[in-house]
C-alpha cells in the first residue's frame, strides 16, 4: 500500500522569499508523483509531475520539485513567492494505472 | 476546450432532502471520481468509476450514491442518510489504464445543508 505525508499543514512566508513544501511517500513499488494547487473555492490544478527521467521537474508558475528516491521525498520549491501563490498545495502518488493517493495538503500563505 | 463541468457552484438544501450534484466531462476519459473536502482533512474518496455501468465505493461512501449510465456523466446523490453533508465536493476524471496519467478536476460544488 502507498501513502503520502505532507509534513507541514501551514506554511507562512514573506513575499519574494523562497519556499519549500515537503512531501514524503511510502510505496513498495515504483511511483509517479504529482503536485496540485488549489485556489480558494476552486478545483485542483496540476502544477507538475514526475514520471521518469530527470529527478528535477519544472512546473507552472515558477515551481519545481525534486524526486529523491533514497529519501522517498518529492519536495516542492519556489525561489521567490508572490501574493498570488497563496493557496493549498497537495502532493499525490500513483502506482501504475491505479488511483491517486493524496496528502492532506499544505496551506501556503504569502505575507506582503 | 475539453474539461470537467460541475454544477451548480453553490447549492443549499434543507436537512433531510436528497440532492444530486452534476459532473460532466468532454475529455473522453474512462474513469471518474468523487471527492469530499473538509477544512484540514484533505481529499476523501467517495466513489469512483472505471467504466460505464460500473462503480466502486471509496473510503466514505456511506450516505452517498452514484450512477454511470454515460461515459461523460457521473452524478453524485447526497442522501438524507449522510449525517454531515455540508462540504466542498470535487469531481475528477482520468484516462483508464495509462500509467502516470494523473487526474483532471472540476471546479467543485459547495453544498450547504441548513
Interface residues (C-beta under 8 A of the other chain):
Chain A: X9 X32 X34 X36 X41 X42 X43 X44 X45 X46 X49 X51 X90 X92 X94 X96 X97 X99 X100 X102 X103 X104 X105
Chain B: X4 X6 X33 X40 X41 X42 X43 X45 X48 X88 X90 X92 X96 X97 X98 X99 X100 X101 X102 X103 X104 X105 X106 X107 X108 X110
